[in-house]
Amino acid sequence: MQNIPMHKLSYYMVNAITFYRLLAAPLLLLLLFNGQFILFKWLLAVSFLTDAIDGYLARKYKVTSIFGSVLDSVSDDLTIAVAIVGIVLVNPEFLRKELALVAVQVLLFLTQICFALIRYRKISSFHTYLAKFVTVFQGIFLILFYWLPEPVYMLFYGVSALTILDLLEEIILVAITPKWETDIKGLYWAIKKRTLQKA
């Protein structure tokens, strides 16, 4: 049996971690609807942890790819979606209280997805600096939501503000980026790149 080159082994390892998150999403939903909240919150924490690990490993071993970027984006979205479904089931009062703010974020998210599908025929996968920053704090808030007796409202409002900024940036990026691209640092860098191309 031939040895797998280290580069390919790293590539498979990183994508396997991301793929775990993709497969974990329906399992998390199953746990939710069966009332297995203890196991759910542990596995949700693991999913958010793998989000931090796979991105770090991909950059460290230089095994980023289009497939990996799309897989990561889809896995992230599904994990967040499952966590939100959990909020509905575990603490519906919180959702009722903050419905307007949550609705704005969901609307912007759906707008960004639909805009990207129309423009690129697939979802975007920009992985901007802001998106990475926001994802960390989204994960922290959602994990704490299930582990603490009460939601951390100040953290929720801060994360919501950052999420709205991130989604607005991504909508603008879709508008000004004619072809599908991944790993765009942010709006400033995208505008700078296009300015240099026109010069």
C-alpha positions as CSV (number, residue, x, y, z in Angstrom):
1,M,0.0,0.0,0.0
2,Q,1.5,3.4,-1.0
3,N,1.9,6.1,1.6
4,I,-0.3,9.1,1.2
5,P,1.7,12.3,0.7
6,M,1.6,14.6,3.7
7,H,0.0,17.4,1.7
8,K,-2.9,15.2,0.6
9,L,-3.2,13.7,4.1
10,S,-3.5,17.2,5.6
11,Y,-6.1,18.0,2.9
12,Y,-8.2,14.9,3.7
13,M,-7.9,15.5,7.5
14,V,-9.1,19.2,7.2
15,N,-12.0,18.3,5.0
16,A,-12.9,15.4,7.2
17,I,-13.2,17.7,10.2
18,T,-15.4,20.1,8.2
19,F,-17.5,17.1,6.9
20,Y,-18.1,16.1,10.5
21,R,-19.8,19.4,11.1
22,L,-22.0,18.9,8.0
23,L,-23.0,15.4,9.2
24,A,-23.5,16.6,12.8
25,A,-26.2,19.1,11.8
26,P,-29.0,16.5,11.2
27,L,-27.9,14.6,14.2
28,L,-28.2,17.7,16.3
29,L,-31.7,18.3,15.0
30,L,-32.6,14.7,15.9
31,L,-31.3,15.2,19.4
32,L,-33.3,18.4,19.8
33,F,-36.6,17.0,18.7
34,N,-36.1,14.0,20.9
35,G,-35.4,16.2,24.0
36,Q,-31.8,15.1,24.3
37,F,-30.6,18.6,25.3
38,I,-27.6,17.6,27.3
39,L,-26.0,15.6,24.5
40,F,-27.2,18.3,22.0
41,K,-25.3,21.1,23.8
42,W,-22.1,19.1,24.1
43,L,-22.1,18.1,20.4
44,L,-23.0,21.7,19.4
45,A,-19.9,22.9,21.3
46,V,-17.8,20.3,19.4
47,S,-19.2,21.5,16.1
48,F,-18.2,25.1,16.9
49,L,-14.8,24.0,18.0
50,T,-14.2,22.1,14.8
51,D,-15.1,25.3,12.9
52,A,-12.1,27.0,14.5
53,I,-9.8,23.9,14.1
54,D,-10.4,23.2,10.4
55,G,-9.8,26.8,9.3
56,Y,-6.6,27.0,11.3
57,L,-5.3,23.7,10.0
58,A,-6.2,24.6,6.4
59,R,-4.1,27.8,6.6
60,K,-1.3,26.2,8.6
61,Y,-0.8,23.3,6.1
62,K,-1.8,25.4,3.1
63,V,-4.5,23.0,1.9
64,T,-7.2,25.5,1.2
65,S,-9.4,24.7,-1.8
66,I,-12.6,25.8,-3.5
67,F,-14.3,22.6,-2.4
68,G,-13.1,23.0,1.2
69,S,-14.3,26.7,1.3
70,V,-17.8,25.8,0.0
71,L,-18.0,22.8,2.4
72,D,-17.0,25.1,5.3
73,S,-19.5,27.7,4.4
74,V,-22.4,25.2,4.1
75,S,-21.4,23.5,7.4
76,D,-21.2,26.8,9.2
77,D,-24.6,27.9,8.0
78,L,-26.2,24.6,9.0
79,T,-24.6,24.6,12.4
80,I,-25.9,28.2,13.0
81,A,-29.4,27.2,11.7
82,V,-29.6,24.2,14.0
83,A,-28.5,26.4,17.0
84,I,-31.3,28.8,16.2
85,V,-33.8,26.0,15.9
86,G,-32.6,25.0,19.4
87,I,-33.3,28.5,20.7
88,V,-36.9,28.2,19.4
89,L,-37.4,24.9,21.3
90,V,-35.3,25.6,24.4
91,N,-36.2,29.2,25.1
92,P,-39.0,30.5,22.8
93,E,-39.5,33.5,25.1
94,F,-36.1,34.8,24.2
95,L,-36.9,34.6,20.5
96,R,-40.2,36.3,21.0
97,K,-38.5,39.1,22.9
98,E,-35.8,39.6,20.3
99,L,-37.8,38.6,17.2
100,A,-37.3,41.9,15.4
101,L,-33.5,41.8,15.7
102,V,-33.4,38.1,14.8
103,A,-35.7,38.7,11.8
104,V,-33.4,41.4,10.4
105,Q,-30.5,39.1,10.5
106,V,-32.4,36.2,8.9
107,L,-33.7,38.5,6.2
108,L,-30.2,39.8,5.4
109,F,-28.8,36.3,5.4
110,L,-31.5,35.0,3.0
111,T,-31.0,38.1,0.8
112,Q,-27.2,37.4,0.6
113,I,-27.8,33.7,-0.2
114,C,-30.4,34.5,-2.9
115,F,-28.3,37.3,-4.4
116,A,-25.2,35.0,-4.6
117,L,-27.3,32.1,-6.2
118,I,-28.6,34.5,-8.8
119,R,-25.2,36.0,-9.5
120,Y,-22.9,32.9,-9.2
121,R,-25.3,30.0,-9.3
122,K,-23.9,28.9,-5.9
123,I,-23.6,30.3,-2.5
124,S,-20.8,32.8,-1.7
125,S,-17.7,31.7,0.3
126,F,-15.8,34.9,0.9
127,H,-14.4,34.1,4.3
128,T,-13.7,37.7,5.1
129,Y,-11.9,38.8,8.2
130,L,-15.1,40.2,9.6
131,A,-17.0,36.9,8.9
132,K,-14.3,34.9,10.8
133,F,-14.4,37.4,13.7
134,V,-18.2,37.3,13.8
135,T,-18.3,33.5,13.7
136,V,-16.1,33.2,16.8
137,F,-18.5,35.4,18.8
138,Q,-21.6,33.7,17.4
139,G,-20.2,30.4,18.6
140,I,-19.4,31.8,22.0
141,F,-22.9,33.3,22.4
142,L,-24.7,30.2,21.2
143,I,-22.7,27.8,23.4
144,L,-23.2,30.1,26.4
145,F,-26.9,30.3,25.6
146,Y,-27.3,26.5,26.2
147,W,-24.9,26.4,29.2
148,L,-25.9,29.4,31.3
149,P,-29.3,29.8,33.0
150,E,-30.0,33.1,31.3
151,P,-28.9,34.5,27.9
152,V,-26.1,37.0,27.9
153,Y,-28.0,39.9,26.3
154,M,-25.1,42.3,25.9
155,L,-23.2,39.7,24.0
156,F,-26.3,38.9,21.9
157,Y,-26.7,42.6,20.9
158,G,-23.0,42.9,20.1
159,V,-23.0,39.8,18.0
160,S,-26.2,40.9,16.3
161,A,-24.6,44.2,15.3
162,L,-21.5,42.5,14.0
163,T,-23.6,39.9,12.1
164,I,-25.6,42.7,10.4
165,L,-22.4,44.5,9.4
166,D,-20.9,41.2,8.1
167,L,-24.1,40.4,6.0
168,L,-24.2,43.9,4.6
169,E,-20.5,43.6,3.6
170,E,-21.1,40.3,1.9
171,I,-24.2,41.6,0.0
172,I,-22.0,44.5,-1.3
173,L,-19.2,42.0,-2.1
174,V,-21.6,39.9,-4.2
175,A,-22.7,43.1,-6.0
176,I,-19.2,44.3,-6.9
177,T,-17.5,40.9,-7.5
178,P,-18.5,39.7,-11.0
179,K,-17.1,36.2,-10.7
180,W,-17.3,33.7,-7.8
181,E,-14.2,34.1,-5.5
182,T,-13.2,32.7,-2.2
183,D,-11.0,34.0,0.6
184,I,-11.7,37.7,0.0
185,K,-10.3,39.6,3.0
186,G,-13.1,42.2,3.0
187,L,-14.8,45.1,1.2
188,Y,-11.8,47.4,1.5
189,W,-9.4,44.9,-0.1
190,A,-12.0,44.0,-2.8
191,I,-12.4,47.7,-3.8
192,K,-8.6,48.2,-3.7
193,K,-8.1,45.2,-5.9
194,R,-10.6,46.4,-8.5
195,T,-9.1,49.9,-8.4
196,L,-5.7,48.5,-9.2
197,Q,-7.1,46.4,-12.0
198,K,-8.7,49.5,-13.6
199,A,-5.5,51.6,-13.2
